[in-house]
Amino acid sequence: MLYTFVPVLLLRTLIAGSALSIMVACAAEPAAPTEVAATSQPAQSTAESNVVPPEAEPAQLSFAEWRDAFRSEALQAGVSAQVFDRAFAGVTPDPSIIIADRSQPEFSRPVWQYLDGALSKQRVERGQRLLTQHQATLDDIEARYGVDRNTLVAIWGLESSYGQIMGDKSVIRSLATLAHEGRRPGFAKSQLLAALEILEHGDVSADQLRGSWAGAMGQTQFIPTTYNTHAVDFDGDGSRNIWSSSADALASAAHYLQASGWNAGQPWGFEVKLPDGFEYAQADNAIRKTVAAWRELGLTGLPSGTDMDEATATLLLPAGYRGPAFLVLDNFRAILRYNNSSSYALAIGLLSERFNGAGRVRASWPKGEQPLSRSERVELQERLTMHGFDPGTPDGIIGANTRSAIRGFQQLLGWPADGHPTQELLGRLRAEP
């Protein structure tokens, strides 16, 4: 689980399933380090994890007219007429793709419920078996890319349920539908062109080029541009087959994480305990301190010794100040390149530790808290704007700007400024004149 990073993920809608139902995160092309994602739920499709407003709709052509125009563009870009015509033979728009593209779920699960599914006993046990089964391959991947094997297997487990749920839609048809009448036709067109380049290269046939509704592909759910830049032939059979070769899929994910800034030998992060009177505004994506500096602020649960003291970390409160606290490091941010969701990255980190019998969250989650629905999150953003704060476009996505605005209002009230949206906060905004 990035058109270039603009990190992972096509449209951030359709949240909750997972590979738990088919959660695809998909890697996009790495870019410079980004802030820790503020969203609580992983996106279902992955093309880009930063939410971008829909593109302005061009004058609508019929699908046949659009296809013929795109054919000329593809041929100019180097796709052969034979490959294009074979890929598009019999292709018609898929109405189910447009429905998925325009879906905006009203409700999403809180982080603790998502983690319960992501860290299921079945997922943990199967991952443990596969770590043993693929030990030799994982040894070689670690040696080449420096990426922790447990993390790779955790990604494998969440992205496709270890290759069992990869999506069975024609990537060409899905992306052609989105390029013709989706919310982001320009992005979809770039991915469609990349998919044709895959066919031109000959790694797979058009019939084998299958994936999610948004075009994420294979056991590691790569979008086509990421496939072209980071997929590798690790088993040496002459093709980069992330669909049927677990070695290619795992090595491709490792290659991607390496390019995303993976720090070999460093953990993703660790759970910490905050001291009484802690300034919760420090839990800000933009604030990075060394582990030593966080220790000086009174945080406990940090690794002993000095090996980690100079590593830079961000404080993450995924459920606000009432829930667990984590210091997250460079490798957490690398995982976010795969899916720009803090819940997803946290699940990967904890699952990777569960394989070794660890990865248990010690602090309690605020399970009595009712998450805001999408319409309530939009209302929250609108009311923050009315009160002079700047949460950005009211889109229901709790990103960095919204969290900053929430902190400002919380500080005005004298509340713990954790930037976390709650029913209590929305109620107070509603009560304000």
Secondary structure, 3 states (H helix, E strand, C coil): CCCCCCCCCCCCCCCCCCCCCCCCCCCCCCCCCCCCCCCCCCCCCCCCCCCCCCCCCCCCCCHHHHHHHHHHHHHHCCCCHHHHHHHHCCCCCCHHHHHHHHCCCCCCCCHHHHHHHHCCHHHHHHHHHHHHHCHHHHHHHHHHHCCCHHHHHHHHHHHHCCCCCCCCEEHHHHHHHHHHHCCCHHHHHHHHHHHHHHHHHCCCCCCCCEECCCCCECCCCECHHHHHHHCCCCCCCCCCCCCCCHHHHHHHHHHHHHHCCCCCCCCCEEEEECCCCCCHHHCCCCCCEEHHHHHHCCCECCCCCCCCCCCEEEEECCCCCCCCEEEECHHHHHHHHHCCCHHHHHHHHHHHHHCCCCCCCCCCCCCCCCCCCHHHHHHHHHHHHHCCCCCCCCCCCCCHHHHHHHHHHHHHHCCCCCCCCCHHHHHHHHHCC
